[in-house]
Amino acid sequence: MVAALEPLWISRPRFEVLALGMFGSSSRSASSALVTPTVGTPRTTPTIAGRTRSALMISSREAASEAERSRGTPCSSRVVSSATCEAGESMARLLSRLVNGVLSKRSVLRAGSRPYQHNASMLSTTKSKSCLAAFVACLPLSFAVFGSSPDGAERAPVIEMPHWGYGYHRNLDQDEIDRLLVEIPDPERLRRWHDLLAERPHRAGTPGDEQVVDRLVEIFESMGLKVERHPFWAYLPEPIDAAVEIVSPDRLSLAVTEPAIEEDPDMAHPELDIGWNAWSGSGDVTGRVVYANYGTIEDFEKLEELGVDVEGAIVIARYGRGYRGHKAKFAEAAGAAGLILYTDPMDSGYMRGLVYPEGGWAAGWYIQSGSLKTLPWAGDALTPGYYAGEDVERLDPEDLDLPRIPVQPIGYDAAHEILKRMTGAGVPSGWQGGLPLAYRVTGGDELRVRVMVEQRAEIRRQENVIATLKGAHEPDRFIVVGGHHDAWGHGAGDPLAGTICVIESARTFSELAERGMRPARTIVFAAWGAEEYGLIGSTEWVEERMGYGLRDNCIAYFNLDMSAMGPRFRASSSPSLRRAIAHASTVVPTAGNPDKTVYEDWMERGADAVFDDEPRIGDLGGGSDHVPFWFHAGVPSAGFGAGPTDGVSYHSNADTLTWYRQIVGEDYESALMVTRMTNATVARLANLRFVPLSPARDGVAAGREADRLARLAIERGVISDGTGSSDGVAPNEEQLRAWVAVRMIGEHDDVGHVIRWMEDERMERLTKMKSDGIGAFNRDTIERSRSFIDDEGLAGREWYKNFLISTNPNTGYGNVVLPSLRDALDAGDGEAFWRELVRLNRMMERSSTPGV
């Protein structure tokens, strides 16, 4: 139990914040906080992210006495409210939450031993409305408590993780381990792995993919890792035939296959497929033509607004601004008979630069293949939420909401033939592409186009390759590093520019283990199968392992998919992982420049909006194998990558070693950097005595977005702030408290420094814990990092369990922060909005309330 720890005052003129018992206790009893006129003796606080603040220290007994003396004082003369002033009390409670990191509904202000009690009927009284109005008026004053740092103060130039040293490896210091993690990876090895895996096309379910699996098993076994071929039986389609043809006013067959070119021999491989969209409906249709820009939901709404009839038409749309599966879904919903997809030169062709093979951009023959599956779950289409074993019960394929219309991709040379024959009205602003013609919405009376697609689907055995390096001290806890092994063609970029980094990271840790430096916790290296058909292999592994403690024991997942595509490192991750990632970047040299760290290069592109000594790290969206870990199981996850790339080979037969080495480079500096970043980050999670997750940051992210959405809901009249100044559903007492909590975080411009101070101060104290206490701390940290997971799932998408963030249901690749709250807002449902805000506030409390 942590009794009244040394209190912290963070001062501003006349007002200070007192934190009593900063980290709670084993009973999770609440800490107390007061905002009160200055008392006590000035002294200096610890620094907050490099900032030193003047402070005042008073004992908990003095604080209680001061609170007792101040009882009955009206709101106009002090910030802390009496029992009859709901607003001030809520404000003080929220300040306690921010400083103490204790987000507990039991966190009530105490005078002596007596908590201030709320009157359940207050919200219905005129007096309560006056108190609420007083609170709203006083709120800006509370934000000033933390405010900006004193004049002349500077933030620390480099992010630090004090007291998070490599406690298990007592014979080595952190600098030595970091040196080896950077030194061991070898660009020649990376090139070798690339040669072995990109030799032939290896779409899931083909002999080429089986060869890749065999080679991965051999590679991992040669490193001394324990290797498993993890099978799953998935429902997978394959292409049989396809055609796109102009029927009138003249007849012309258009290419659905990319040509072999002399400069790239791999493009002539006999096992390469036609261009195709997996999960397309099979059919043969002919119709008039409608151009739908990018085929987004907004684009189809615009067509409806313009009075364009899509019923029975062949829609042609360009790739970009969303997942191709949603383009098919929206086209079918609008009544289209078929859909043609193409890459426009404005987006990825000659308007971006020289085309392949002279440059790296898409030539007129470039065809992007890819999946269309938009089911409300990832993984095997027939086994939602459970492992796709050989003999399990499956859904009927006829009951699946898969595309019924034929969908076929073509190149922009072929698209040009269709678009130049269109004679209808001109396109709206922003719809003009890069072909040398005026784009039109409709094709006119004469133009007719035929689309024919034939596909066949069946259940097939596929395999993940799982290689495990067992931990020396906590073998049951593990970190997963993964990337998929299947591709649409040779896959030199997608996926192998990530997969080779997984392999080289595995080799690094295996070599360290051989030198007697086995990680404290287990590391799993995974190569997932059938990712391109809908994240199937990773999802099936996660769904099976959910019954074996994955949620309790998997610390984090790192996804490397098409990662090494340029010289500048980038990442997206769960908020709780960002400090560890940022810290790892301080020891890794950036690609091609050994004198500059990834951290330095990254910070030049912009700092985080809240934690301003950390680089900007994005939120994860959809589209790769982190989805089942983060959005379903709740395991904190990250996706590592590097760019930019001066070209595109994505999902094309041109995704070859020749393209990669010509455009990305022969030196493998990009892959070396990604591997080193993976090593440094994973090592921190695998070796530090205290698991370096920061669950409170999930709560900060939630609070800031909830505040933004609540303001938007008030503006739209969906909810009311309870003062009578706006329309909408007014909050009850519990809902009001939730709103105050998120508003405090949303408007607090220094919350990052407060959270940072909390993290470091808590860690400094906990370093003195005995080993049994460390285990309890780590269990608590892992549990809190899952605070936003609710097994009830999101409404209409129950497979998605993460209420902090989810994939965007309308774009696929994007994300939605606080999806349940956003859904209520978009539906104009004030009751649901308040209900979800309360749910989210409870999740914020869990994420930010240490149990140890």
N, C-alpha and C positions, 0 to 999 in steps of 0.2 A: 504494500500500500504506500502511495506517495502522499504524505501529509503536507499541510500548508508549506509548500515550497517557497523559496525566495520570490516575493512578488515582483512584478514588472510594472513600472510606470512608463508610459510613452507620452510625453508631455506636449501640450500646446498651450498658448496663453490662457490661463485661468482654468483649464480643464485637463484632467489626466485620467488615464484608464488604468485601473488596478486589476491585475490577474492574481487570484489566490488559488494555489493548487493547480499549476499550469496544465498538468497532464492527467487530471482526474485520479481515480483510484480503482482498485480491483473491483469495487462494487459499482463502478461507473457513476458514482454520485457526482452531481454537478459541481463545477467550480462557481465561484461568485465573482461578479465584476460590478464596479461602480463607476459612474461618471460624476464627479463631484468637485466642488471648489477646492482650490489648492490647500493641502495640508501636508505636514511632514517636512523632512529635511531634504534639500536637493542633493542629488548624486548622479552618477553617470550609468546609463544602461549598457548592456552588451551591444555590439554593433548589429545592425540589421542590413544585410547585403552590403556591408562596407560603410553603413551610415551610423554615426554615433549621435545619440540624442540625449539631451538633458532629461533627468527623470526625478521622480519623487518616490521615496520608499516609505510605506507605512505598514504596520503589522496587520494581520487579519483581525485582531481584537480592536485595534484603532479603527479599522474600516467598519467593523460592525457598530462600534460606538457612533461613528460619524453617520452611518445610515440611520441609526435609531434617533439621533438628534434631528436628522433632516425629515423625519416622518411628518406628514401633514403640511409640509411646505408646498405651495402651489407650483404647477408646472412652469409658470412664467418666470419663477426665480431660480429654478434648478432643473437639471436634466433628468435625474432619477425621479420617477413618479411615486406617489403614494399608492395605497391600495385602491384608491378610487380613480387613478389616472392610468388607464391601460396603455396609452401611447408611450409615455416615457419609460415605463417598465419594459415594454417590448424592445425599445431601442437599446436599453442597457443590457438586456438579455442577449441581444444580437452582438453588441460589442464584446460581451463575454465569449460568445461563440467564435468571433474572429480572433481574439487574442489568445484564448485558451485552447482553441481547437476542440472545444467541447460543444457539440451540437446536439444537445439532449433536451427533450421536452421536460425533463426534470430539472433543467437549469433555471431555477427561479431565484430572484433576488431574496437575500435573507437579511433580516435585522436580528442580530443575535442568533437564536436558533429557530426563529419563526419565519417561515416563508411568507412573502406577500401573496395573498390569495386573490384569484380573479372571481368576479361576480359573473356567473353564467348568463345572466339576463342583461348584462351591461349594454350589449350591442343594440338592444332594442330601445334604449332610453335616449332621451335628448341629451342628457349629461354625457353619455358615452360618446355620442357623435361630436360633442364639443371637445372631449378628450382626444378623440381620433384626429380632429382638425388641428388640435394643438400639437399632436405628434407629427403630423405632416409638416406643420410650420417649423417645428424644431429639428426635423430630420437633417437639413443641411448642416446644422451646427454639429450634429454627431459625426458627420463625415469629416469635419475639420479636425477631429481628434487625432487622426492619424496623418492626414495631409501630406505635404511634401517635406523633404529633408531640410535641415538648416542650410542657410546660404553657404555655398562653397563646398558642401559635402559631395563626394564622388562615390559612385558604386565601385565595387571591387572589379578590377579589370578582367579577372578570370574566375569562372565559377569554381567553387570549392565544395567538397563533401567532407567536412571535418568529422573525424572519429569514425569514418566508415572504411577504415583500412582493412587490409586482407588478414583478418584475425585468425583464420585457420592455418595459413601458411606462415607459421611463426619463424621459420628459418629463411624467409624471403621478404623483402620489402616490396611495396607496391610498384616502385619505379622499375625494379628488376623484372617483375612479371609483365608489366606493360611493355618493356623493351623487347621481351621475347615474343609477345603477342604481335608486335609489329615486325619483328625481324624474321620470324619463321616463314610466313607466307611468301610464296615464290611465283613470280609472273610466268616462268617457264612451266611450272606445274599447272597453273591455270590454263595456259594454252594447250597443254597436253589433255586436260580433262575436256576442253572444248572440242579438240580433234576427235576424241573417242566418242562423244555423245552426239555431235552434229554431223556424223558421217553420212547418215541416210535419213529420209523422212521417218517420223515416228509418231504419227497420230495414234491416239488411244485405240487399242483393239487391233493393231496391225503388227506384223512381224518386226517392223522396225522398232516399235515401242518395246516389244519383248526383248529385243537385243539390248536396248538401253537399260532395261531393268537388270538383265544379267550382268552387264558391265558395272552398274552401280553396286550390285551385291559384291562383285569381285573387288572393286576399288575399296569399299568400306571394310571388307574382311581383311584386306592386305594391311589395313591400319590397326588391326587388332581389336576392332569394335565388335560388339555383339550385334549381329545382323538378323533381321526378321523380314521375310516376305509376307506382308500383311495383305491377305486377299479380301476382296469384296466383289459382289455380283451386282452389276449395275445395268440398268436399261439404257442402251446406247444406240444412236442412229448412225447410219453410214450413207454416203451418196451413191446413187445408182445412175442417174442421168439428169441432165438439165439443159434447157434451151431458152434463149431470149431472141425474139424475132420481130422485126417490123413487118406487119402484114399489109398495110396500106398507108399512104397512097402508092408506095412501091414496096417491093419485098426485099428484105435484107436480114440475113442471119448475123447475130452479134456474138462476139467471143465471150465464152464463159470459162476459158482456160488461159492461163498465162503462158507466154511463149518461152522457149529456150533461147538464151542469148549467148553469143560466143564468148563474151567477157566473163561469164559466170557458169562454168560447166555443171555446177550442182543443180542449176535450174532445169537441166535436161534429164534429171533422174526419173526413171520409169515409174517409181512408186509415188510420185507427186499426184495429188488429186486435182480435179476441176475446182474452181472457186465454188464454195457452197456455204449455206447457213444451216447449221445443225438444228434440228427440231422444226424445220419448215414443214408446213403441210404439203402433202403430195397432191398434184393436180395439174391440169392443162387448161389455162384460161386466156381469153382474148378480150380486150376492151379498149376504150378510149383512155387518154392519158391525163393525169393530174400531177403537177409538180408540187411537192409538199415541203420544200426547203429542207430542214434537218429532220422532219418527221417527229418533232416533239409534240407534247400535248398542246402547247401554246400555238404551234403551227397549224394543227388541225382545228383548233378553235378559231384561228384567223380565217381558215378556209370557209368555215361555217359562217363567220361574220360577213365574208365576201359573197356569200350565196353560192359557193362552188359545191356542186353535187359530187360526192365521192362514191356514192353507191354504184357498185358494178365496175368501177374504173380500175385501171392499172396505175398505182401510185409510184412515182419515182422520187426518191429522196436521197440526200447526201449523208454520208457518215459524219459523225461529230455531234457534240453537245448532248450526249446521252448514250445509253446502252442500246445496241441495235435491236435487242429483243423488245424493248418498249416501242420502238418505231413500228415493228410488226403488230404489236398489241393495239396501238392507237389506230393504225391503218385499218385493221380488221374491225375494230369497234366503230369506225366511221363508215363501214360498208364496202371497203375496197375488195376487189376480186383477187388482186395480187399485188406484190410489192417488189420493186427493183431498188437496190441499194448501190451507191457508187461513191468513190472518193473524189471530191471536187478539187481541181488544181489550185483553187484559192486556199484551201485548207492544208493540203499536203503535197501539192504538185509543183508545177513549174513556176507558180507565183511565189513560192517559198525559196526556190533556188534551183540549181541544176539537177536534172533527174537522173536516175540510175540507168546505165552504169557510169555515165560521166560524173554525176554527182550522187547524192544519196536520196533525193526526193522521189516521190511516186511518179513513174512514167505512165503514159496513157493506158498501158496494158495491165497495170497494177490492180489486183483484185484482193480485197480484204475478206477473208472467210471469218467465221465465228458463230458462236451459239446464239440462239434466240430464246432460251428458256427463261421464263419470268414467273415461275411458280413461287408461292409465298414461303418457300423453304429452300435451303441449299442442299446439295448432295443428290443422291439417287432420287429420280423422279417418283419411284413407286414405293419408297419406304421412308416417308417423312418423319423425322424425329427419332428413328431407330436404325441400328446397324443393318446394312443390306447383306445379310448372310445368305448362304446358298439356299436354304429351305424356309426362309421366313415368309410370312404372309405379305402379299403385295397388293397395291391398288390396281384397279383395272385401267390400262392405258387409255381406254376410251373416255374415262371420267376425268382425265387431266385437262387443265386449261392451257393447252399448248396451241400454237398457231394452227389454224385450219387452212389458211390461204397459202399458196405457194410464194416463197420469198427467195429471190436470187440476186447475188452480188455480181457486178460487172465493173470494168474499168471505165475511166472517164473518156477514153476514145469512143467506146461503145455508147456511153451516155450521150455524148455529143451528137451521135447520129439520131437519137430520139429527140433531144432538146431542140436541135436546129429545124426539125419538121413541125414543131409546135407553133400554132398560129393564133392562140387565144389571147386573153388580156394579159398585160404586163404584170410583173410580180410586185408585191408591196416592198417598201423600203427595208433593206437588210436581207432580202432574199436573193439578190443577184450573186451568182457565183463567178468563177474565174474563167469559164470557157468564153471564146470570142463570139458571143451572140447575146441577144436580148433574151433573158429568161422570161418565160411565160407561165401562167398558172395552169392553163388548160391547153390541150393539144389541138383543139378545133374539131370540125365535123369529120374530116377525112382520116386523121391519124389513128391507126389501130396497132396495138402491140400485143404479142403473145408471150406468155410466161409459162414454162413447163418445168416442174420439179418432181423427181421421183426419189424417195428415200425409204429406207427400211430400218426398223429398230428391233432390237432383241436384247435379251439379258446375256451379258458376257462377264466372265471372270477377268478382273483386273487386279493389279498389285501396287501397293505402296512399298517402298523400301525404307525400313526403320533401322537406324544404326545407333546404338546406345553406348555411351561412356559412363559407367557407373560412378557415382560420387563416393568420396572417401568418408565423409562425416554425416551427411544427411542424404542417403541414397534414395529415399522415398520422395524427396522433393526434386523437381526437375524443371529445366528450361528446354523448350523446343525451338530448333532452328530448321526451317523448312522452305522448300521451293518445289514446284512441280516438274515432272520429267516428260510429260506428253506435249506434243506440239502440233500445229497445223501442217507444218512442212519439216524442214531441217531444224528450225527453232533455234538458230544461233543467238538471236536476241531474246525472243520469247519462247521458252523460258530460260534458256541455258546461260544467258548472261547473269542470271541469279543462281542457278543450280550449281555452276562451277564454284561459286563463292561458298555455298553450303559445304561442298566437298573439301575445299581448301581450309575452311574453318575447322572441319572435323579433323583434318590432318594436323593442324596446329595443336589442337587440344590433345590429340593422341600422342604427338611427340612430346608435349609437356608431361603427359602421364608417364611416358617411358623414361623421362628424366627424373621421375619421382615427384612430379608436381600435379598429381591427379586433382581435379576440381573437388571442392567440398560437397557440392550437390551434383546430381546426375544431369548430363546434357544429352538430349536426343536430337539426332540429325535425321531429317525426313525428306524423302523425295516422293511427292504425291502423284498418284495416277489420276487420269481423266479429269484434270482441272478444267480443261477447255470446254467440257460439256456441262459445266455447272458446279465446279468446286467439289467434285464427287469424292475423290480419294481422301482428302483431308477431313471432309465432313463425316464420312463413314468411320474414320479412325476416332474422331472426337466423340461421335455418338456412341460408339462401342466403349470407349474409355470413360465416359461419364458414369458408368456403373462401377468403375474401379478407382474412384477418387480423383479424377482429373481436376475437377473444380477445386478440390481442397489442396492438391499437391503440385499442380502445374503453376509455377511462379509467373512465367511469361512465355509468349510466342513471338518469334522474329521471322518475318516473311521476306524471302529474297526471290522475287519474280521479275525477270527482265531488269535486273538491278543495275548492272554496270554498263551504262549507255552514254557516259560522258564524264567530264572532269570535276564536276561540282556535286558534293554530297547533299542529299536531301532525305527527309524522313517524315513519316506520319505515324502517330502513335496514340495510345491511351494517355490521358494526362498524367497518370501515376508513374509512368515510365520516363517522363521527359527529362527529369533531372539526371538520371543515370546515363541516358543517351548523350545529353549535353556534356556531362563530365567526361565520358569516354572520348568525346571528340577533341578534348584538349591534349591527348597523347598520340593522336594519329595524324601523320602528315597528309596534306591534301595531294591529290593526284598530280604528278609531274613537278611538285615543288616541295622538296624535303624540309625546307626552311620555314614553311608555313603550315600551321595545323588546320585541320578541318574546322575546328572551333573558330579560328580567326577568319577563315574564308567565309564561313557560314554567317558569322555575326555581321560581316560587311553587307550582307543582303537583308539585314533587318533583325531586330531583337523581338522577343516575345512581348506581347502587349501587357502581360501581367508580371512576368518574371524577367526583368529587363537586362539581366546579365546572362540570359540564355538565348540561344538562337530560336527563330520561329520554327516550330514543329507543327505540322498540320494534323487535322483529325482524319482518322481512317474512314474510307468510304467502302464501296463494294468492289467486286470484280476479281478478288484473289483469295488465297487460302487462309488469310487471317479471319475471314468472315465467321467460320464455325467457332473459332477460339474466342473472339471478342464479342460477337453479337449473339451467340447462342450459349456458350459456356461461361462467358464473363471473364475469361483469362486476359489480363492486360497484354496488349499486342502492339507490334510495330511493323512497319514496312520500310525497308531501306532501299535507297536507289541513288543514282547519280546521272546527271545530264548536264547540259542539254545535248541533244543529238542533232546533227545537221543533216537530217533526212528521216525517212520512215521505211521500215520493212515489215511492219506489224501484220501478223497473220497472213503473210504473202509467201508465195514460193520464192521470193527474193530474200527471205530471211535466212541467209546463208553465211558461212564463214567468210566468203569473199566480200560480201556486203559489209559485214561487221568489221573486218580488219581494214577495209578501205575507209570506212566512215567513222567508226569509234576509235580504231587504232590497233596497231600491231603490238604495242608495248604492254598491254593489259594493265596499265596504270589505274584505270577506272575500277577494274575487278579487284586489284590489289587493295585499293582504298576501301572498297565496300567490305572486303574480307576482314581487313584490319579493324574497321568500325564494328563489325559483327563480333570479332574476337574480344575487343575491349569492353563492349557493352555486356556481352554474355558473361565474361569473366567477373564483372562486378556482381552480377546477379547470382553467379554460381559460387563465389568465394567469400564475399563479405559476410561477416558474422551476423549482421543485421540485414535482412532482405531489403535492398534499397528501392522499395516502392514508396510512393507518396500518395496514399489514398485521399488525403484531404484535398489534393488538387482536383480530383474528380468533383468534389463538392463545390469548389470554386468555379469550375467550368459550368456546372449545373446552375449555380446561383446567378452567374452573370447572364446566361442565356435566359433563365426563367424571368429575371428582371426585365430583360428586353421584350420578351413575349408578353409579360403582364402589362407593360406600358402599351404595347400594340393592341392588346385586347381591350384596354380602357379606351384608347383612341377609336376603336371600331365599335364601341358600345356593347361588347360581349360581356364584360364584367364592369363592376363599379368599384371604386376605391373605398366605398362605405361612407363617404362624407356628404353624399348627395350632389356632388359636383359633376357627376357623370352618370350616364345611363348604364344599363346592364345589371347582371346579377350581383348583388352585394354579398360580401363575405360574412360568415359567422365567425365566432371567436377563434376557433382553430385555424380557419382559413386566413384570417387576418394575420395571425402570428406567422404563418407560412409566408405570406406576402411580405411582411416586414423583414423576415430573414433573407429572402432573395433580394429584396431591394437594397438592404444594407450591403450585401456583397457586390451587387451590380454597380452601386454608386461609389464604392470605396476605391479610390484611385491608388491606394497603397497596400492593397490586400496581399499582393505578391510578397512584399517585404515582411509583412507580419507572418505569413505562412512559412517563409524561409527561416525567419528567426525561430519559429516554433520547431521546425524540423531540426535545426542545428542544436538548439538548446536541449531539446528532448534527447537527441542522440548523444550529446555530451554526458548527460546524466546516466543514460542507459549503458554506456560503455563499461560501467562499473558493475553491471549485473553478472551474476554467476551463470554458468552454462544452462542450467535449467530455466532460468529467467529469460535467456536469449531464445530458447525454443518457444516459450509462451509468447514472447514478443513477435516472433516470426509467424506463428499461427494467427495471431491477432491481425498482423499487417496483411497477410494473404486474405483473411476473411473480410477485412474492411475494403480491400481492393475489388471485391465482388458486390459492394453495397447496392449498386444500381441494377442488380439482376433480380428479376421477379419471374418465377416459373410460370406464372399466369400468362406471360407473354403479351406482346402488343396486340391490340384488337385487330382482328382480321389477318394478322401475321404472327400467330402464336409461337411459331418456331423461333422468332426473334425475341430474346429474353432481356435485352439490354435497354433500360429506360433512359440511360444517359445519351446514347447515340445509336443510330441504326442506319442502314442503307436507305437511300432515297427511293421510295417506291415508284417514282415517276422518271428517274434517270438511271437507276441501277448503280452507276459508278460513284455517284455523289453520296452525301450523307445528310442526315437530319439530326440535329442536336435536340434532345428532349422530344422525341417523336410523339409521345402520347399527349403532351401539352400542345404541340404544334397541331396535331390532328383536331383537338378540341377547339383551338382557335380558328382553324380553317373551316370547321363545321359551324362556327358561331354558337357553340354550346357552352354557355357560361357556367352551368352547374358542373359539367364535365371538366371544365378548365380548373375551377376551384378544387374539385376532387383530386385531379392529377397533381395540382400544385402541392397539396398536402402530402400526397404519396411521395413526391419528389423531395419535399423538405425532410421527411423521415429518412429517406435514403441519404440525403446530405448529412443528417445527424449521424447515421451509422458510419459513413465514410470518414468523418472528422472527429469521432470520439474514440480515442485509444482505450482499449480494454486492459492494457498492461502498462 
